[in-house]
Amino acid sequence: MKTIKVSFEDSIAREVVETGKCVGCGTCVLVCPFGCLEYVNEKPSLVKECKVCGICAQACPQFEFPLSEIENFVFSRERKTEENFGIYRRLALAQATDRQILKVCQDGGAVTALLLSALKNGFIDGAIVAKSEQEKPFYPRPTLATTADEILQSAGTKYFYSPNILAIAEAIKQKKSSVAFVGTPCQIRAVRKIQLAGLKKYVAPLKVLIGLACSECFVYEGLMENHIHGKLGVNPKHVRKINIKGKMLVTLDSETVAIPLAEAKQYARKSCHFCEDFSSELADISVGGLGLEGWTFAIMRTEKGEELFAIAEKAGVITTRDASAESNALNLLVKLSKKKQAAGKERT
């Protein structure tokens, strides 16, 4: 990957922020060596004169993303035409065996189980996750979790954007060396682009990347405050879980309220529609619900991902099934991957 010495204004500001493609991942804020950028309202803001080092452009996942080059970098080859949801080594369905996890998890609790297992046996010394704000239920903030309790507290999908990339700064500050990073496809792409650019300081703490399947994230003010609270009259503090299974399901203490996807989608973040990656195709392990009840669909893509999964399997913290028999989930994975690729290309 060639080094581009271009200013923030002439690269990311013009080509990404002003065109609406900025996903708000915070990568440019993290890697700016001169502290020229701050994260404001889910976007980078130039707070002092740019030094034209070009590092932010090298790292931004929405600016000239070299997919083939990164596939070769991660997998030592490019995907084949028939690999609709990216390169992988193994597919499996996984479910946590710990009841404590199953009480708080999204689907099968596989990610939480993987992280707890890896932390317990020293495979990782922390995990970058999204944890809900206490005062704003389901409003996520990037967190470096270093204890089992902190990992448990981050379980479950939030459906609102958390710029987990920004928590890498805390991992560097705490001198961590084996951190699991859990993030959306755009964030996984950002980490891979940082790695490809050779910006080692920022990725040195990261040992394994767990990517979440993601069609889009929603605007908190619109969906949670205006619709769920305002229109449906549901106090966000009474919401126990939000899930999407053909429609958006909002689980309360004593009932589940369904919101048609067409209604929910009006609150989707516009920048998500530029994304071509549904299943975090560049992660070490990708995970998603894919219409399953009580199980996580796991895609092991790299040797490192297989190792992490095998550790949890061997320890008995997850129970697994062969995914090949789950044709509905597999078909949905292919369908949603193709749909997002086509929609993203159309808008590029």
TORKOL-913055 format. One line per 4 residues: number of its first residue (from 1); for each residue x, y, z of C-alpha. Coordinates in Angstrom, 2 decimals, m for minus. Layout:
NUM> X:Y:Z ~ ...
***
This chain:
1> 0.00:0.00:0.00 ~ 1.56:3.26:m1.11 ~ 1.87:6.17:1.28 ~ m0.35:9.11:0.36
5> 0.70:12.48:1.74 ~ m2.53:14.38:1.53 ~ m4.31:16.65:3.99 ~ m7.41:15.69:5.98
9> m9.35:18.42:4.13 ~ m8.36:17.09:0.69 ~ m8.98:13.43:1.50 ~ m11.37:12.36:4.24
13> m13.21:15.68:4.67 ~ m13.91:16.07:0.96 ~ m14.30:12.46:m0.18 ~ m15.84:10.86:2.91
17> m17.40:13.32:5.37 ~ m18.91:15.77:2.87 ~ m20.29:12.97:0.68 ~ m22.07:11.32:3.63
21> m19.86:8.21:3.53 ~ m18.29:8.77:6.96 ~ m19.38:5.90:9.21 ~ m18.12:7.65:12.34
25> m15.65:4.88:13.22 ~ m13.14:7.34:14.68 ~ m10.13:5.74:12.96 ~ m8.75:9.05:11.68
29> m9.06:10.52:15.20 ~ m7.14:7.57:16.67 ~ m4.23:7.59:14.21 ~ m3.63:11.35:13.81
33> m0.12:11.74:15.31 ~ m0.57:15.47:15.88 ~ m3.94:15.44:17.66 ~ m5.52:17.56:14.92
37> m8.83:15.73:15.05 ~ m11.53:15.25:17.66 ~ m14.59:13.00:17.60 ~ m17.70:15.22:17.59
41> m21.28:14.10:16.82 ~ m20.09:10.79:15.35 ~ m17.69:12.52:12.95 ~ m14.09:13.77:12.90
45> m13.67:17.50:13.50 ~ m10.47:19.37:12.62 ~ m9.47:21.30:15.74 ~ m6.05:22.53:14.63
49> m4.11:22.92:11.40 ~ m3.55:19.66:9.53 ~ 0.13:18.73:9.13 ~ m0.52:16.90:5.81
53> 1.07:13.60:6.88 ~ m1.57:11.56:5.05 ~ m1.88:9.00:7.86 ~ m5.62:9.50:8.33
57> m6.21:8.77:4.64 ~ m4.11:5.61:4.88 ~ m6.28:4.32:7.72 ~ m9.83:5.44:6.82
61> m11.94:2.44:5.75 ~ m14.13:4.64:3.54 ~ m11.29:6.28:1.59 ~ m9.90:4.28:m1.36
65> m10.29:0.87:0.30 ~ m7.94:m1.69:m1.37 ~ m10.02:m4.85:m0.86 ~ m7.95:m7.25:m3.00
69> m4.72:m6.07:m1.38 ~ m6.16:m6.54:2.11 ~ m7.57:m9.99:1.27 ~ m4.09:m11.03:0.18
73> m2.64:m9.49:3.34 ~ m5.07:m11.32:5.66 ~ m5.71:m14.60:3.82 ~ m2.76:m14.82:1.38
77> m5.25:m14.92:m1.50 ~ m8.24:m13.12:m2.96 ~ m11.75:m14.49:m2.66 ~ m13.21:m16.65:m5.40
81> m16.36:m15.59:m7.22 ~ m18.45:m18.23:m5.45 ~ m17.32:m17.07:m1.97 ~ m20.34:m14.82:m1.54
85> m19.67:m13.95:2.11 ~ m15.89:m13.92:1.97 ~ m13.12:m16.38:2.66 ~ m13.55:m18.87:5.50
89> m12.16:m22.10:6.94 ~ m15.08:m23.43:8.96 ~ m18.77:m22.72:9.66 ~ m20.47:m23.67:12.92
93> m23.44:m22.93:15.13 ~ m22.45:m22.15:18.71 ~ m24.27:m21.72:22.00 ~ m22.84:m20.75:25.39
97> m23.22:m23.41:28.08 ~ m23.16:m20.94:30.99 ~ m26.69:m19.96:32.09 ~ m25.42:m16.60:33.30
101> m24.37:m15.79:29.73 ~ m27.59:m17.10:28.21 ~ m29.60:m14.75:30.46 ~ m27.96:m11.64:29.02
105> m26.80:m12.64:25.53 ~ m28.29:m11.77:22.14 ~ m28.69:m15.16:20.46 ~ m26.36:m18.00:21.39
109> m23.97:m15.97:23.55 ~ m20.98:m17.29:21.61 ~ m19.01:m14.04:21.58 ~ m19.32:m13.56:25.34
113> m18.35:m17.20:25.92 ~ m15.35:m16.91:23.57 ~ m14.13:m13.75:25.30 ~ m14.55:m15.13:28.83
117> m12.79:m18.36:27.88 ~ m9.93:m16.51:26.18 ~ m9.52:m14.15:29.15 ~ m9.54:m17.01:31.67
121> m6.80:m18.99:29.93 ~ m4.61:m15.99:29.05 ~ m5.19:m16.04:25.29 ~ m6.23:m12.39:25.66
125> m5.63:m9.77:28.37 ~ m8.64:m7.65:27.49 ~ m11.44:m7.12:24.99 ~ m12.66:m4.01:23.21
129> m16.46:m4.15:23.32 ~ m19.53:m1.89:23.39 ~ m21.09:m1.35:26.80 ~ m24.44:0.38:27.43
133> m24.64:3.69:29.23 ~ m26.52:3.33:32.54 ~ m28.53:6.51:32.07 ~ m29.27:5.82:28.38
137> m30.23:2.15:27.99 ~ m28.74:0.51:24.87 ~ m26.71:3.62:24.07 ~ m23.27:2.06:23.58
141> m19.84:3.37:24.41 ~ m16.48:1.85:23.45 ~ m14.95:m0.01:26.40 ~ m11.77:m1.93:27.11
145> m13.04:m4.79:29.28 ~ m10.35:m6.45:31.38 ~ m12.49:m8.50:33.78 ~ m15.13:m11.21:33.38
149> m17.76:m8.90:34.88 ~ m17.01:m6.14:32.36 ~ m17.30:m8.62:29.48 ~ m20.63:m9.91:30.82
153> m21.92:m6.35:31.17 ~ m21.25:m5.77:27.46 ~ m23.24:m8.80:26.25 ~ m26.07:m8.32:23.76
157> m26.49:m6.27:20.60 ~ m27.16:m2.54:20.96 ~ m28.15:m1.70:17.34 ~ m26.75:1.82:17.81
161> m23.26:2.79:16.67 ~ m20.33:2.47:19.06 ~ m16.97:3.74:17.73 ~ m15.01:0.85:19.24
165> m11.87:1.90:17.35 ~ m11.47:4.76:19.86 ~ m10.99:2.25:22.72 ~ m7.73:1.09:21.10
169> m6.18:4.23:22.64 ~ m7.01:2.86:26.10 ~ m5.47:m0.52:25.22 ~ m2.26:1.27:24.20
173> m2.33:3.39:27.35 ~ m2.71:0.29:29.55 ~ 0.10:m1.44:27.60 ~ m2.09:m4.41:26.67
177> m0.58:m6.91:24.27 ~ m3.32:m9.46:23.50 ~ m6.66:m7.73:23.08 ~ m9.72:m9.15:21.31
181> m11.47:m6.52:19.22 ~ m15.23:m6.89:18.70 ~ m16.66:m4.61:16.05 ~ m18.84:m3.96:13.03
185> m17.68:m4.65:9.45 ~ m16.54:m1.04:8.91 ~ m14.42:m1.20:12.08 ~ m12.85:m4.52:11.08
189> m12.00:m2.97:7.70 ~ m10.43:0.00:9.50 ~ m8.20:m2.25:11.63 ~ m7.09:m4.20:8.55
193> m6.29:m0.97:6.69 ~ m4.24:0.26:9.67 ~ m2.36:m3.07:9.66 ~ m1.75:m2.90:5.91
197> m0.43:0.66:6.24 ~ 2.13:m0.56:8.78 ~ 0.87:1.74:11.55 ~ 1.98:m0.83:14.13
201> 1.56:1.32:17.24 ~ m2.22:1.31:16.87 ~ m2.71:m2.37:16.13 ~ 0.05:m3.87:18.29
205> m2.35:m4.61:21.19 ~ m4.86:m6.43:18.97 ~ m4.61:m10.22:18.85 ~ m7.89:m11.34:17.32
209> m10.74:m9.62:15.50 ~ m14.34:m10.71:16.05 ~ m16.64:m9.19:13.45 ~ m20.38:m8.74:13.82
213> m22.82:m9.31:10.99 ~ m24.45:m5.93:10.38 ~ m27.00:m4.65:7.90 ~ m27.05:m1.19:9.46
217> m27.05:0.71:12.75 ~ m29.79:3.07:13.90 ~ m29.90:6.64:15.20 ~ m30.57:6.50:18.96
221> m32.58:9.71:19.11 ~ m34.82:8.56:16.27 ~ m35.42:4.90:17.11 ~ m35.13:4.74:20.89
225> m36.24:8.21:21.96 ~ m38.72:9.27:19.27 ~ m40.20:5.92:18.23 ~ m39.88:3.39:21.06
229> m40.29:5.97:23.84 ~ m42.30:8.71:22.11 ~ m44.55:6.82:19.68 ~ m44.90:3.45:21.45
233> m44.81:4.89:24.98 ~ m42.17:2.42:26.15 ~ m39.70:3.64:28.77 ~ m36.21:2.65:27.49
237> m35.33:1.55:31.03 ~ m37.92:m1.22:30.70 ~ m36.36:m2.60:27.50 ~ m34.50:m5.84:28.16
241> m33.46:m6.76:24.65 ~ m33.72:m5.63:21.03 ~ m33.44:m8.17:18.24 ~ m34.22:m8.43:14.53
245> m35.89:m11.61:13.28 ~ m37.79:m10.50:10.18 ~ m39.04:m7.55:12.25 ~ m37.55:m5.57:15.13
249> m38.49:m7.22:18.43 ~ m38.33:m5.06:21.55 ~ m38.47:m7.30:24.63 ~ m39.84:m5.70:27.81
253> m40.28:m7.10:31.32 ~ m43.55:m8.83:30.51 ~ m44.12:m8.59:26.74 ~ m42.44:m8.21:23.36
257> m43.33:m5.32:21.06 ~ m42.80:m5.81:17.32 ~ m41.80:m2.95:15.01 ~ m42.05:m3.62:11.25
261> m38.60:m3.34:9.65 ~ m39.93:m0.77:7.19 ~ m40.75:1.50:10.16 ~ m37.45:0.87:11.92
265> m35.40:1.48:8.77 ~ m36.39:5.15:8.63 ~ m34.05:5.60:11.60 ~ m31.08:3.82:9.97
269> m27.83:5.77:9.77 ~ m27.48:7.00:6.20 ~ m23.74:6.28:6.05 ~ m24.40:2.56:6.60
273> m25.93:2.38:3.13 ~ m22.50:2.91:1.53 ~ m21.16:m0.25:3.17 ~ m20.69:m3.41:1.07
277> m19.81:m5.78:3.91 ~ m22.58:m7.60:5.79 ~ m20.69:m10.37:7.58 ~ m17.39:m8.71:8.58
281> m15.59:m10.52:5.78 ~ m12.10:m9.51:6.97 ~ m12.43:m10.62:10.60 ~ m10.77:m13.65:12.21
285> m14.21:m14.84:13.30 ~ m17.54:m13.45:12.09 ~ m20.76:m13.95:14.05 ~ m24.46:m13.27:13.61
289> m27.95:m14.43:14.52 ~ m29.20:m15.03:10.95 ~ m32.73:m15.84:12.02 ~ m31.64:m18.54:14.47
293> m33.25:m18.86:17.89 ~ m30.77:m19.32:20.73 ~ m27.75:m20.02:18.51 ~ m24.93:m17.95:17.03
297> m23.81:m18.54:13.45 ~ m20.00:m18.46:13.50 ~ m17.67:m18.12:10.51 ~ m14.04:m18.98:11.27
301> m11.98:m17.18:8.63 ~ m8.37:m17.38:9.81 ~ m6.16:m19.78:11.74 ~ m6.24:m17.38:14.68
305> m10.04:m17.39:14.61 ~ m10.12:m21.18:14.54 ~ m7.72:m21.28:17.49 ~ m9.90:m18.98:19.60
309> m13.00:m21.02:18.76 ~ m11.25:m24.33:19.47 ~ m10.13:m23.13:22.91 ~ m13.73:m22.41:23.89
313> m14.95:m25.68:22.37 ~ m12.32:m27.73:24.21 ~ m13.10:m25.99:27.51 ~ m16.78:m26.84:27.08
317> m17.92:m23.22:27.37 ~ m19.73:m23.52:24.05 ~ m21.65:m26.35:22.47 ~ m21.50:m26.51:18.68
321> m23.35:m27.91:15.69 ~ m22.39:m28.21:12.05 ~ m23.78:m25.20:10.20 ~ m24.10:m26.93:6.84
325> m27.45:m28.45:7.86 ~ m28.88:m25.00:8.62 ~ m29.81:m24.14:5.05 ~ m32.14:m21.26:6.04
329> m29.40:m19.45:7.96 ~ m26.85:m20.13:5.22 ~ m29.21:m18.89:2.52 ~ m29.95:m15.75:4.55
333> m26.21:m15.12:4.95 ~ m25.71:m15.31:1.19 ~ m28.81:m13.20:0.47 ~ m27.92:m10.40:2.90
337> m24.26:m10.41:1.79 ~ m25.23:m10.03:m1.88 ~ m27.84:m7.40:m1.03 ~ m25.37:m5.25:0.88
341> m22.66:m5.65:m1.77 ~ m25.07:m4.54:m4.50 ~ m26.48:m1.61:m2.47 ~ m23.03:m0.39:m1.48
345> m21.70:m0.54:m5.04 ~ m24.76:1.32:m6.30 ~ m24.05:4.23:m3.97 ~ m20.27:4.34:m4.45
***
